[in-house]
Amino acid sequence: MNKQKVYFKTFGCRTNVVDSQIMMSKLEDFDTTLDEFEADIVVINSCTVTNSADSTARSYINGLKKFDKNPRVIFTGCGVWTKGEGLFKENKIDALFGASEKENINTLLKNESRFFEAGDLNHIDNTIIENMIGKSRAFIKIQEGCDFRCSYCIIPYVRGNSRGYGEEKILEQIKLLASNGFGEFILTGTNLGSYGKGVEGKDGLAILLQKISQIKGVRRVRLGSVEPIQITPQFKELLDEPWMGKHLHIALQHTTKEMLNLMNRRNKLKSDLELFEFIASKNYALGTDFIVGHPGETEEIWQNAIENIKRFPLTHLHGFTYSKRDGTPSATMNGQVSGDIAKKRLAELTSIIDAKNYDFRASKGSLDILIETEKDGKFFGYDQFFNQIEVVSDADLVGDWISISDVQVENKINKAVF
Ligand code: SF4
């Protein structure tokens, strides 16, 4: 009998990307499809980090009702703890399960009735996956949850407290994917840098990275977002290693003392700047997260923030306008900033970092690129500095590692012929 087809719609961060891959790998009585229009069942792996994340998931769900196949709609991911109950009561979704239940997906989907399995926030997955369906790079979840309590953030309440995966399990996962042809590995987590930080003077993340680099087939290792205070001396010693991707994403969130305090952040402006200057001196591209328009961000503070951001050797930006999350301390703070002002500030910040990114790309020589996709006869991939490149070639380059020195630096992207 033809198996029902399941499509996974994944929103949010790389941790969700891994969770969807785990769910795909657990299907036995169902087939995964990468085409949402032929799906009998759509599993929505949701994100709830901002209001727009919630509304994006809701409008996607509304859109599914118009699909010819009228698929069953199953809701999972971080939105389970914020919007799940409402969507279930409104009959917008047919069933719901929490991230802790994902390895049970084959059994859950066989239950055709409406079910609500929220699960818990302490779960650690046991699954080792053989492949990353539809991906050329491998995302490896090494940590879950977060012990920080940034005053604007809902994540600790929907992902739970920080917990790390066993080193042996992580290495076994990478060995398997490397033996199946993956060469680039991106370590991910909710608060990735919390991994292996329990013992004074010992950095489990640095030790793990060294062990990963010794696995046959591992060519490049990248990291998801880390916190400035989590960059240890042991980690700094790895910066010159050839297998380290020459790009780090280190979350600042702001560049003024006042806002870092209001946001209950653990990082400090002075030490942040010293850290970024040190890492940039090692020929690294540097990205960051930055929230504009958080309550209390007066025009004076903003002008100060902009002056400070210009001093940072930044090349990449994940910029957000503040998004009020019910249940977080920031949601009831005074000094709310209007949406228009926040948007204007984000545009100002983005143009500064775009200019820095352009100058950085224009100053670089040989690029080491993994080609991931092809579109309209052009090939796309990322170099060691995590800058995207478009390559024209007669050969099929998808999945290939190529080195290029002669590039055309354009506004948003580099271009080359190979
Ligand atoms: S570090 Fe802060 S912003 Fe990041 S997930 Fe934890 S609480 Fe949220």
Residues whose N, C-alpha, C, O or C-beta is under 5 A from the ligand:
A	BS01	SF4	C146 F148 R149 C150 C153 I155 T190 N191
